[in-house]
Each structure stands twice: as structure tokens, then as C-alpha cells.
Amino acid sequence: MPTTNPAGVPASPVGQLLDFTWTQARSCAFAIALLSGVAASALLPSLPVARYDLLVGYGVFLTLLFWRRGWESGRDVAVIAACHVTGLAFELVKVSLGSWSYPEPAVLKFAGVPLYGGFLYAAVGSYVCRAWHLFDLELTGYRPRATALVAAAVYVNFFSHHWLPDARWPLAALLAAVTAGTFVHYTVRGVRRRMPLALSFALIGFFLWLAENLATYVGAWRYPYQLHGWQPVDAGKFGAWALLISVTFVLAALGRRNPDTPHRPPPS
């Protein structure tokens, strides 16, 4: 039986896919604009202001633009700011341990981490918030406390594994367990669909890994093996992002409408 929208019109699979892709691209608007700015900044001639410092101002400009244009609400900006702060904390530890580096000089740089680095995580927060609005997301079977606890453990493990045994695989299994039966409901061309939350984490993680390859290619940061020439990012980072996206998701889910409330079409 063909899928239909509320008006009873059969939904074209091709049209659904194109609309889904276009909405995903709109959800990535902040990230696309930020990475475009990073790439463009690498082409600038020598300036009295460091490139990383220029990118801090650019990130603030994008945040204000999206807020003033109504593309992100005040609550979304708060979530994005939280992602920025948690991202900077992550960067401070990882850069100090040599996991990656920001080799260029900057004034707005602390312990080897430029302040603009937090906007890379803010872009992920922006994606989740915009997707929540544009796809009219709802959750069913969501366990907020259990998911938040596992996400917090995932975040801590990315620090602690440098000194303690790496619990990445047990945490992945635990995350799969606490999200079992949790579905993300979304709308494409008026058709209501659903996807397991764990699958959405895996898919987002994969595309974040692709974005990380692009970001390192345009000089957003460098892994040790990229300092003398760009190389693809280790495929293991795909799994890392699939876990880390749970942290952003939990932050974005805080204060949202009751996950188990039946869907109500958004006002026209």
C-alpha cells in the first residue's frame, strides 16, 4: 500500500527523498556557513588579525544572525551555547594530551585551544535544534534520565580513557540498551515517519565523520598525522561521533514537549 499524506495523496518515494535531503541541508545551515567561513579564511592574504580570531567573530555573527532571523529560538541559542562550552572543555583536555592541535597563532587562544573551536560543537547543536523544528520531531519511548546518564558517561570516558580502561564498547552497548524502543518521529512532505533513536545516532555520527574530513581538509584543526599533509580521518572517529551525538541530543531534548504526547500537526 503506498504511503500517503494526510490529504490522501500518494507520496512519491523520490519526492520524499529529495525533500528529506533538502530539509537536512537546511538543518545544517549553521555548520555549512561555518565551514565555508573556515575554508574562505584560509585563502585570505596576511592580515593583522589572526585567522582563528577572525573565526571567533564570524561564529558570533552567525549565532546572532540565526537568532535575529528567527531561524533559532532563544532556547536553541542556550542549547548551542551549552554545546560550545562542553566542546571547549573537551578541546582543552584533548589538545593538552596531543590528540589534535590548532597550529596557527591567535590572541583568543587558551592552552592551545582557540575560542572558535567551541563553534564546531555549537554547529552540531544548531543542526539538532533546527532538525527538531524543521522535521517537527517527537520522541516515543524516550528514557530521559537513563539516556542522560549514559551520555554523561560517554562524555567522561572520552577524557578518562587516557588514564583508565576505555569503556567505549560497553557504553555503546549501554546506549543501545537505554534507547531500545525509543523512536524519533518526523515529518517529510506531510507524511509522518519514524526511526529508531539509536539508528539516528549512527547516521548522524557517519555524516559528522564526513564533515570532520572536510573540516580538517580546510584547516579547522589538525591531527598529528595530518601536520605534514592532509590524510583522511581515521574511520574509528565515526564510532566516536555516533556516541558523542548522544550528549548533544540530551541537551537539545531538555525541556521539549512531553515525548509521548500524540502528534499534533504544526499550525500552518
C-alpha positions as protocol buffer text, in pm:
chain_id: "A"
residue {
  index: 1
  type: MET
  ca { x: 0 y: 0 z: 0 }
}
residue {
  index: 2
  type: PRO
  ca { x: 154 y: 337 z: -99 }
}
residue {
  index: 3
  type: THR
  ca { x: 237 y: 584 z: 173 }
}
residue {
  index: 4
  type: THR
  ca { x: 1 y: 880 z: 175 }
}
residue {
  index: 5
  type: ASN
  ca { x: -3 y: 1219 z: 339 }
}
residue {
  index: 6
  type: PRO
  ca { x: -298 y: 1343 z: 549 }
}
residue {
  index: 7
  type: ALA
  ca { x: -473 y: 1462 z: 231 }
}
residue {
  index: 8
  type: GLY
  ca { x: -473 y: 1106 z: 100 }
}
residue {
  index: 9
  type: VAL
  ca { x: -235 y: 1178 z: -188 }
}
residue {
  index: 10
  type: PRO
  ca { x: 21 y: 902 z: -255 }
}
residue {
  index: 11
  type: ALA
  ca { x: 370 y: 1014 z: -154 }
}
residue {
  index: 12
  type: SER
  ca { x: 637 y: 981 z: -422 }
}
residue {
  index: 13
  type: PRO
  ca { x: 946 y: 800 z: -285 }
}
residue {
  index: 14
  type: VAL
  ca { x: 1173 y: 1023 z: -496 }
}
residue {
  index: 15
  type: GLY
  ca { x: 996 y: 1336 z: -380 }
}
residue {
  index: 16
  type: GLN
  ca { x: 1017 y: 1218 z: -20 }
}
residue {
  index: 17
  type: LEU
  ca { x: 1390 y: 1155 z: -52 }
}
residue {
  index: 18
  type: LEU
  ca { x: 1455 y: 1492 z: -216 }
}
residue {
  index: 19
  type: ASP
  ca { x: 1251 y: 1674 z: 46 }
}
residue {
  index: 20
  type: PHE
  ca { x: 1425 y: 1486 z: 327 }
}
residue {
  index: 21
  type: THR
  ca { x: 1767 y: 1572 z: 180 }
}
residue {
  index: 22
  type: TRP
  ca { x: 1676 y: 1939 z: 136 }
}
residue {
  index: 23
  type: THR
  ca { x: 1546 y: 1964 z: 493 }
}
residue {
  index: 24
  type: GLN
  ca { x: 1864 y: 1802 z: 621 }
}
residue {
  index: 25
  type: ALA
  ca { x: 2068 y: 2059 z: 428 }
}
residue {
  index: 26
  type: ARG
  ca { x: 1863 y: 2340 z: 583 }
}
residue {
  index: 27
  type: SER
  ca { x: 1924 y: 2187 z: 926 }
}
residue {
  index: 28
  type: CYS
  ca { x: 2299 y: 2203 z: 855 }
}
residue {
  index: 29
  type: ALA
  ca { x: 2288 y: 2572 z: 758 }
}
residue {
  index: 30
  type: PHE
  ca { x: 2499 y: 2690 z: 1053 }
}
residue {
  index: 31
  type: ALA
  ca { x: 2757 y: 2415 z: 1001 }
}
residue {
  index: 32
  type: ILE
  ca { x: 2775 y: 2480 z: 625 }
}
residue {
  index: 33
  type: ALA
  ca { x: 2818 y: 2854 z: 683 }
}
residue {
  index: 34
  type: LEU
  ca { x: 3084 y: 2795 z: 950 }
}
residue {
  index: 35
  type: LEU
  ca { x: 3289 y: 2551 z: 743 }
}
residue {
  index: 36
  type: SER
  ca { x: 3258 y: 2779 z: 440 }
}
residue {
  index: 37
  type: GLY
  ca { x: 3400 y: 3060 z: 654 }
}
residue {
  index: 38
  type: VAL
  ca { x: 3686 y: 2839 z: 771 }
}
residue {
  index: 39
  type: ALA
  ca { x: 3767 y: 2746 z: 411 }
}
residue {
  index: 40
  type: ALA
  ca { x: 3743 y: 3107 z: 290 }
}
residue {
  index: 41
  type: SER
  ca { x: 3962 y: 3232 z: 576 }
}
residue {
  index: 42
  type: ALA
  ca { x: 4243 y: 3002 z: 462 }
}
residue {
  index: 43
  type: LEU
  ca { x: 4250 y: 3190 z: 130 }
}
residue {
  index: 44
  type: LEU
  ca { x: 4281 y: 3536 z: 284 }
}
residue {
  index: 45
  type: PRO
  ca { x: 4606 y: 3730 z: 246 }
}
residue {
  index: 46
  type: SER
  ca { x: 4816 y: 3803 z: 553 }
}
residue {
  index: 47
  type: LEU
  ca { x: 4617 y: 4022 z: 792 }
}
residue {
  index: 48
  type: PRO
  ca { x: 4698 y: 4193 z: 1125 }
}
residue {
  index: 49
  type: VAL
  ca { x: 4427 y: 3977 z: 1286 }
}
residue {
  index: 50
  type: ALA
  ca { x: 4489 y: 3604 z: 1329 }
}
residue {
  index: 51
  type: ARG
  ca { x: 4264 y: 3373 z: 1127 }
}
residue {
  index: 52
  type: TYR
  ca { x: 4139 y: 3190 z: 1438 }
}
residue {
  index: 53
  type: ASP
  ca { x: 4042 y: 3524 z: 1596 }
}
residue {
  index: 54
  type: LEU
  ca { x: 3852 y: 3628 z: 1284 }
}
residue {
  index: 55
  type: LEU
  ca { x: 3662 y: 3299 z: 1304 }
}
residue {
  index: 56
  type: VAL
  ca { x: 3555 y: 3376 z: 1662 }
}
residue {
  index: 57
  type: GLY
  ca { x: 3391 y: 3696 z: 1539 }
}
residue {
  index: 58
  type: TYR
  ca { x: 3241 y: 3508 z: 1246 }
}
residue {
  index: 59
  type: GLY
  ca { x: 3093 y: 3244 z: 1478 }
}
residue {
  index: 60
  type: VAL
  ca { x: 2936 y: 3512 z: 1699 }
}
residue {
  index: 61
  type: PHE
  ca { x: 2798 y: 3683 z: 1388 }
}
residue {
  index: 62
  type: LEU
  ca { x: 2639 y: 3361 z: 1264 }
}
residue {
  index: 63
  type: THR
  ca { x: 2484 y: 3293 z: 1606 }
}
residue {
  index: 64
  type: LEU
  ca { x: 2330 y: 3640 z: 1622 }
}
residue {
  index: 65
  type: LEU
  ca { x: 2215 y: 3624 z: 1259 }
}
residue {
  index: 66
  type: PHE
  ca { x: 2034 y: 3291 z: 1307 }
}
residue {
  index: 67
  type: TRP
  ca { x: 1871 y: 3418 z: 1625 }
}
residue {
  index: 68
  type: ARG
  ca { x: 1766 y: 3756 z: 1484 }
}
residue {
  index: 69
  type: ARG
  ca { x: 1627 y: 3596 z: 1169 }
}
residue {
  index: 70
  type: GLY
  ca { x: 1418 y: 3359 z: 1381 }
}
residue {
  index: 71
  type: TRP
  ca { x: 1592 y: 3051 z: 1245 }
}
residue {
  index: 72
  type: GLU
  ca { x: 1684 y: 2960 z: 1603 }
}
residue {
  index: 73
  type: SER
  ca { x: 1492 y: 3048 z: 1917 }
}
residue {
  index: 74
  type: GLY
  ca { x: 1639 y: 3187 z: 2237 }
}
residue {
  index: 75
  type: ARG
  ca { x: 1613 y: 2838 z: 2383 }
}
residue {
  index: 76
  type: ASP
  ca { x: 1803 y: 2698 z: 2084 }
}
residue {
  index: 77
  type: VAL
  ca { x: 2078 y: 2955 z: 2136 }
}
residue {
  index: 78
  type: ALA
  ca { x: 2105 y: 2843 z: 2501 }
}
residue {
  index: 79
  type: VAL
  ca { x: 2144 y: 2480 z: 2387 }
}
residue {
  index: 80
  type: ILE
  ca { x: 2404 y: 2585 z: 2130 }
}
residue {
  index: 81
  type: ALA
  ca { x: 2592 y: 2783 z: 2395 }
}
residue {
  index: 82
  type: ALA
  ca { x: 2592 y: 2475 z: 2621 }
}
residue {
  index: 83
  type: CYS
  ca { x: 2735 y: 2272 z: 2332 }
}
residue {
  index: 84
  type: HIS
  ca { x: 3001 y: 2542 z: 2282 }
}
residue {
  index: 85
  type: VAL
  ca { x: 3107 y: 2525 z: 2649 }
}
residue {
  index: 86
  type: THR
  ca { x: 3111 y: 2145 z: 2671 }
}
residue {
  index: 87
  type: GLY
  ca { x: 3300 y: 2138 z: 2341 }
}
residue {
  index: 88
  type: LEU
  ca { x: 3566 y: 2380 z: 2465 }
}
residue {
  index: 89
  type: ALA
  ca { x: 3614 y: 2172 z: 2781 }
}
residue {
  index: 90
  type: PHE
  ca { x: 3656 y: 1867 z: 2559 }
}
residue {
  index: 91
  type: GLU
  ca { x: 3907 y: 2053 z: 2342 }
}
residue {
  index: 92
  type: LEU
  ca { x: 4117 y: 2173 z: 2637 }
}
residue {
  index: 93
  type: VAL
  ca { x: 4174 y: 1818 z: 2758 }
}
residue {
  index: 94
  type: LYS
  ca { x: 4225 y: 1661 z: 2417 }
}
residue {
  index: 95
  type: VAL
  ca { x: 4462 y: 1927 z: 2286 }
}
residue {
  index: 96
  type: SER
  ca { x: 4667 y: 1918 z: 2607 }
}
residue {
  index: 97
  type: LEU
  ca { x: 4710 y: 1543 z: 2554 }
}
residue {
  index: 98
  type: GLY
  ca { x: 4814 y: 1585 z: 2191 }
}
residue {
  index: 99
  type: SER
  ca { x: 4507 y: 1419 z: 2036 }
}
residue {
  index: 100
  type: TRP
  ca { x: 4492 y: 1703 z: 1782 }
}
residue {
  index: 101
  type: SER
  ca { x: 4611 y: 2062 z: 1757 }
}
residue {
  index: 102
  type: TYR
  ca { x: 4541 y: 2413 z: 1630 }
}
residue {
  index: 103
  type: PRO
  ca { x: 4884 y: 2503 z: 1496 }
}
residue {
  index: 104
  type: GLU
  ca { x: 4819 y: 2866 z: 1400 }
}
residue {
  index: 105
  type: PRO
  ca { x: 4874 y: 3158 z: 1643 }
}
residue {
  index: 106
  type: ALA
  ca { x: 4586 y: 3357 z: 1790 }
}
residue {
  index: 107
  type: VAL
  ca { x: 4516 y: 3607 z: 2066 }
}
residue {
  index: 108
  type: LEU
  ca { x: 4188 y: 3440 z: 2165 }
}
residue {
  index: 109
  type: LYS
  ca { x: 4359 y: 3112 z: 2237 }
}
residue {
  index: 110
  type: PHE
  ca { x: 4396 y: 2940 z: 2575 }
}
residue {
  index: 111
  type: ALA
  ca { x: 4612 y: 2633 z: 2643 }
}
residue {
  index: 112
  type: GLY
  ca { x: 4644 y: 2574 z: 2270 }
}
residue {
  index: 113
  type: VAL
  ca { x: 4268 y: 2595 z: 2204 }
}
residue {
  index: 114
  type: PRO
  ca { x: 4125 y: 2892 z: 2010 }
}
residue {
  index: 115
  type: LEU
  ca { x: 3784 y: 3007 z: 2128 }
}
residue {
  index: 116
  type: TYR
  ca { x: 3647 y: 2947 z: 1782 }
}
residue {
  index: 117
  type: GLY
  ca { x: 3690 y: 2572 z: 1842 }
}
residue {
  index: 118
  type: GLY
  ca { x: 3374 y: 2571 z: 2051 }
}
residue {
  index: 119
  type: PHE
  ca { x: 3171 y: 2682 z: 1749 }
}
residue {
  index: 120
  type: LEU
  ca { x: 3250 y: 2350 z: 1583 }
}
residue {
  index: 121
  type: TYR
  ca { x: 3045 y: 2181 z: 1855 }
}
residue {
  index: 122
  type: ALA
  ca { x: 2789 y: 2463 z: 1853 }
}
residue {
  index: 123
  type: ALA
  ca { x: 2731 y: 2380 z: 1485 }
}
residue {
  index: 124
  type: VAL
  ca { x: 2631 y: 2027 z: 1584 }
}
residue {
  index: 125
  type: GLY
  ca { x: 2395 y: 2170 z: 1845 }
}
residue {
  index: 126
  type: SER
  ca { x: 2247 y: 2402 z: 1582 }
}
residue {
  index: 127
  type: TYR
  ca { x: 2188 y: 2106 z: 1349 }
}
residue {
  index: 128
  type: VAL
  ca { x: 1996 y: 1910 z: 1615 }
}
residue {
  index: 129
  type: CYS
  ca { x: 1786 y: 2212 z: 1717 }
}
residue {
  index: 130
  type: ARG
  ca { x: 1700 y: 2309 z: 1359 }
}
residue {
  index: 131
  type: ALA
  ca { x: 1619 y: 1949 z: 1265 }
}
residue {
  index: 132
  type: TRP
  ca { x: 1388 y: 1934 z: 1567 }
}
residue {
  index: 133
  type: HIS
  ca { x: 1191 y: 2229 z: 1430 }
}
residue {
  index: 134
  type: LEU
  ca { x: 1207 y: 2159 z: 1057 }
}
residue {
  index: 135
  type: PHE
  ca { x: 1113 y: 1791 z: 1085 }
}
residue {
  index: 136
  type: ASP
  ca { x: 867 y: 1855 z: 1372 }
}
residue {
  index: 137
  type: LEU
  ca { x: 1044 y: 1588 z: 1579 }
}
residue {
  index: 138
  type: GLU
  ca { x: 877 y: 1396 z: 1859 }
}
residue {
  index: 139
  type: LEU
  ca { x: 1001 y: 1105 z: 2068 }
}
residue {
  index: 140
  type: THR
  ca { x: 822 y: 798 z: 2193 }
}
residue {
  index: 141
  type: GLY
  ca { x: 962 y: 554 z: 2445 }
}
residue {
  index: 142
  type: TYR
  ca { x: 1233 y: 802 z: 2544 }
}
residue {
  index: 143
  type: ARG
  ca { x: 1403 y: 747 z: 2880 }
}
residue {
  index: 144
  type: PRO
  ca { x: 1544 y: 1092 z: 2958 }
}
residue {
  index: 145
  type: ARG
  ca { x: 1724 y: 1014 z: 3285 }
}
residue {
  index: 146
  type: ALA
  ca { x: 1880 y: 687 z: 3171 }
}
residue {
  index: 147
  type: THR
  ca { x: 1984 y: 833 z: 2835 }
}
residue {
  index: 148
  type: ALA
  ca { x: 2130 y: 1142 z: 3003 }
}
residue {
  index: 149
  type: LEU
  ca { x: 2331 y: 928 z: 3247 }
}
residue {
  index: 150
  type: VAL
  ca { x: 2479 y: 716 z: 2969 }
}
residue {
  index: 151
  type: ALA
  ca { x: 2552 y: 1028 z: 2759 }
}
residue {
  index: 152
  type: ALA
  ca { x: 2733 y: 1184 z: 3056 }
}
residue {
  index: 153
  type: ALA
  ca { x: 2935 y: 864 z: 3099 }
}
residue {
  index: 154
  type: VAL
  ca { x: 3023 y: 871 z: 2727 }
}
residue {
  index: 155
  type: TYR
  ca { x: 3147 y: 1229 z: 2762 }
}
residue {
  index: 156
  type: VAL
  ca { x: 3358 y: 1148 z: 3069 }
}
residue {
  index: 157
  type: ASN
  ca { x: 3502 y: 835 z: 2906 }
}
residue {
  index: 158
  type: PHE
  ca { x: 3649 y: 1039 z: 2622 }
}
residue {
  index: 159
  type: PHE
  ca { x: 3865 y: 1205 z: 2889 }
}
residue {
  index: 160
  type: SER
  ca { x: 3920 y: 919 z: 3130 }
}
residue {
  index: 161
  type: HIS
  ca { x: 4029 y: 658 z: 2875 }
}
residue {
  index: 162
  type: HIS
  ca { x: 4369 y: 829 z: 2866 }
}
residue {
  index: 163
  type: TRP
  ca { x: 4428 y: 707 z: 3223 }
}
residue {
  index: 164
  type: LEU
  ca { x: 4168 y: 433 z: 3278 }
}
residue {
  index: 165
  type: PRO
  ca { x: 4046 y: 142 z: 3065 }
}
residue {
  index: 166
  type: ASP
  ca { x: 3846 y: 260 z: 2764 }
}
residue {
  index: 167
  type: ALA
  ca { x: 3478 y: 180 z: 2825 }
}
residue {
  index: 168
  type: ARG
  ca { x: 3367 y: 284 z: 2476 }
}
residue {
  index: 169
  type: TRP
  ca { x: 3225 y: -52 z: 2371 }
}
residue {
  index: 170
  type: PRO
  ca { x: 3040 y: -122 z: 2698 }
}
residue {
  index: 171
  type: LEU
  ca { x: 2898 y: 231 z: 2682 }
}
residue {
  index: 172
  type: ALA
  ca { x: 2789 y: 177 z: 2321 }
}
residue {
  index: 173
  type: ALA
  ca { x: 2605 y: -137 z: 2431 }
}
residue {
  index: 174
  type: LEU
  ca { x: 2451 y: 50 z: 2723 }
}
residue {
  index: 175
  type: LEU
  ca { x: 2342 y: 336 z: 2498 }
}
residue {
  index: 176
  type: ALA
  ca { x: 2179 y: 86 z: 2262 }
}
residue {
  index: 177
  type: ALA
  ca { x: 2000 y: -70 z: 2561 }
}
residue {
  index: 178
  type: VAL
  ca { x: 1862 y: 255 z: 2706 }
}
residue {
  index: 179
  type: THR
  ca { x: 1745 y: 372 z: 2362 }
}
residue {
  index: 180
  type: ALA
  ca { x: 1588 y: 38 z: 2266 }
}
residue {
  index: 181
  type: GLY
  ca { x: 1227 y: 105 z: 2182 }
}
residue {
  index: 182
  type: THR
  ca { x: 1286 y: 481 z: 2151 }
}
residue {
  index: 183
  type: PHE
  ca { x: 1170 y: 623 z: 1820 }
}
residue {
  index: 184
  type: VAL
  ca { x: 1217 y: 962 z: 1658 }
}
residue {
  index: 185
  type: HIS
  ca { x: 901 y: 1066 z: 1473 }
}
residue {
  index: 186
  type: TYR
  ca { x: 947 y: 1318 z: 1192 }
}
residue {
  index: 187
  type: THR
  ca { x: 751 y: 1466 z: 903 }
}
residue {
  index: 188
  type: VAL
  ca { x: 852 y: 1470 z: 536 }
}
residue {
  index: 189
  type: ARG
  ca { x: 606 y: 1625 z: 289 }
}
residue {
  index: 190
  type: GLY
  ca { x: 321 y: 1585 z: 532 }
}
residue {
  index: 191
  type: VAL
  ca { x: 395 y: 1215 z: 587 }
}
residue {
  index: 192
  type: ARG
  ca { x: 471 y: 1109 z: 943 }
}
residue {
  index: 193
  type: ARG
  ca { x: 758 y: 860 z: 970 }
}
residue {
  index: 194
  type: ARG
  ca { x: 969 y: 718 z: 1248 }
}
residue {
  index: 195
  type: MET
  ca { x: 1325 y: 597 z: 1302 }
}
residue {
  index: 196
  type: PRO
  ca { x: 1492 y: 421 z: 1597 }
}
residue {
  index: 197
  type: LEU
  ca { x: 1688 y: 676 z: 1801 }
}
residue {
  index: 198
  type: ALA
  ca { x: 1997 y: 451 z: 1801 }
}
residue {
  index: 199
  type: LEU
  ca { x: 1990 y: 441 z: 1419 }
}
residue {
  index: 200
  type: SER
  ca { x: 1970 y: 820 z: 1403 }
}
residue {
  index: 201
  type: PHE
  ca { x: 2279 y: 840 z: 1628 }
}
residue {
  index: 202
  type: ALA
  ca { x: 2468 y: 608 z: 1392 }
}
residue {
  index: 203
  type: LEU
  ca { x: 2363 y: 801 z: 1080 }
}
residue {
  index: 204
  type: ILE
  ca { x: 2448 y: 1139 z: 1231 }
}
residue {
  index: 205
  type: GLY
  ca { x: 2781 y: 1000 z: 1351 }
}
residue {
  index: 206
  type: PHE
  ca { x: 2867 y: 889 z: 998 }
}
residue {
  index: 207
  type: PHE
  ca { x: 2791 y: 1229 z: 846 }
}
residue {
  index: 208
  type: LEU
  ca { x: 2981 y: 1405 z: 1124 }
}
residue {
  index: 209
  type: TRP
  ca { x: 3280 y: 1188 z: 1037 }
}
residue {
  index: 210
  type: LEU
  ca { x: 3249 y: 1300 z: 674 }
}
residue {
  index: 211
  type: ALA
  ca { x: 3222 y: 1662 z: 792 }
}
residue {
  index: 212
  type: GLU
  ca { x: 3532 y: 1612 z: 1006 }
}
residue {
  index: 213
  type: ASN
  ca { x: 3725 y: 1504 z: 699 }
}
residue {
  index: 214
  type: LEU
  ca { x: 3617 y: 1822 z: 523 }
}
residue {
  index: 215
  type: ALA
  ca { x: 3691 y: 2038 z: 829 }
}
residue {
  index: 216
  type: THR
  ca { x: 4045 y: 1908 z: 866 }
}
residue {
  index: 217
  type: TYR
  ca { x: 4100 y: 1942 z: 492 }
}
residue {
  index: 218
  type: VAL
  ca { x: 4021 y: 2316 z: 509 }
}
residue {
  index: 219
  type: GLY
  ca { x: 4239 y: 2358 z: 819 }
}
residue {
  index: 220
  type: ALA
  ca { x: 3984 y: 2376 z: 1103 }
}
residue {
  index: 221
  type: TRP
  ca { x: 4230 y: 2173 z: 1314 }
}
residue {
  index: 222
  type: ARG
  ca { x: 4494 y: 1904 z: 1260 }
}
residue {
  index: 223
  type: TYR
  ca { x: 4550 y: 1552 z: 1385 }
}
residue {
  index: 224
  type: PRO
  ca { x: 4917 y: 1459 z: 1441 }
}
residue {
  index: 225
  type: TYR
  ca { x: 4925 y: 1250 z: 1122 }
}
residue {
  index: 226
  type: GLN
  ca { x: 4792 y: 1550 z: 922 }
}
residue {
  index: 227
  type: LEU
  ca { x: 5057 y: 1804 z: 1022 }
}
residue {
  index: 228
  type: HIS
  ca { x: 5273 y: 1736 z: 716 }
}
residue {
  index: 229
  type: GLY
  ca { x: 4990 y: 1692 z: 468 }
}
residue {
  index: 230
  type: TRP
  ca { x: 4621 y: 1610 z: 485 }
}
residue {
  index: 231
  type: GLN
  ca { x: 4514 y: 1249 z: 526 }
}
residue {
  index: 232
  type: PRO
  ca { x: 4163 y: 1106 z: 576 }
}
residue {
  index: 233
  type: VAL
  ca { x: 4038 y: 1099 z: 934 }
}
residue {
  index: 234
  type: ASP
  ca { x: 4059 y: 760 z: 1100 }
}
residue {
  index: 235
  type: ALA
  ca { x: 3736 y: 566 z: 1041 }
}
residue {
  index: 236
  type: GLY
  ca { x: 3722 y: 495 z: 1414 }
}
residue {
  index: 237
  type: LYS
  ca { x: 3610 y: 855 z: 1462 }
}
residue {
  index: 238
  type: PHE
  ca { x: 3277 y: 756 z: 1306 }
}
residue {
  index: 239
  type: GLY
  ca { x: 3200 y: 546 z: 1614 }
}
residue {
  index: 240
  type: ALA
  ca { x: 3321 y: 823 z: 1843 }
}
residue {
  index: 241
  type: TRP
  ca { x: 3080 y: 1072 z: 1686 }
}
residue {
  index: 242
  type: ALA
  ca { x: 2794 y: 822 z: 1697 }
}
residue {
  index: 243
  type: LEU
  ca { x: 2844 y: 810 z: 2075 }
}
residue {
  index: 244
  type: LEU
  ca { x: 2914 y: 1181 z: 2129 }
}
residue {
  index: 245
  type: ILE
  ca { x: 2599 y: 1291 z: 1945 }
}
residue {
  index: 246
  type: SER
  ca { x: 2405 y: 1149 z: 2240 }
}
residue {
  index: 247
  type: VAL
  ca { x: 2541 y: 1435 z: 2454 }
}
residue {
  index: 248
  type: THR
  ca { x: 2414 y: 1699 z: 2211 }
}
residue {
  index: 249
  type: PHE
  ca { x: 2082 y: 1520 z: 2174 }
}
residue {
  index: 250
  type: VAL
  ca { x: 2023 y: 1507 z: 2550 }
}
residue {
  index: 251
  type: LEU
  ca { x: 2097 y: 1881 z: 2580 }
}
residue {
  index: 252
  type: ALA
  ca { x: 1859 y: 1957 z: 2292 }
}
residue {
  index: 253
  type: ALA
  ca { x: 1585 y: 1733 z: 2435 }
}
residue {
  index: 254
  type: LEU
  ca { x: 1577 y: 1908 z: 2773 }
}
residue {
  index: 255
  type: GLY
  ca { x: 1254 y: 2099 z: 2817 }
}
residue {
  index: 256
  type: ARG
  ca { x: 1099 y: 1978 z: 2491 }
}
residue {
  index: 257
  type: ARG
  ca { x: 733 y: 1883 z: 2488 }
}
residue {
  index: 258
  type: ASN
  ca { x: 633 y: 1555 z: 2650 }
}
residue {
  index: 259
  type: PRO
  ca { x: 795 y: 1290 z: 2426 }
}
residue {
  index: 260
  type: ASP
  ca { x: 491 y: 1061 z: 2447 }
}
residue {
  index: 261
  type: THR
  ca { x: 235 y: 1330 z: 2362 }
}
residue {
  index: 262
  type: PRO
  ca { x: 45 y: 1226 z: 2047 }
}
residue {
  index: 263
  type: HIS
  ca { x: 150 y: 1419 z: 1739 }
}
residue {
  index: 264
  type: ARG
  ca { x: -36 y: 1736 z: 1658 }
}
residue {
  index: 265
  type: PRO
  ca { x: 24 y: 1892 z: 1315 }
}
residue {
  index: 266
  type: PRO
  ca { x: 207 y: 2224 z: 1340 }
}
residue {
  index: 267
  type: PRO
  ca { x: 0 y: 2536 z: 1270 }
}
residue {
  index: 268
  type: SER
  ca { x: 0 y: 2649 z: 908 }
}
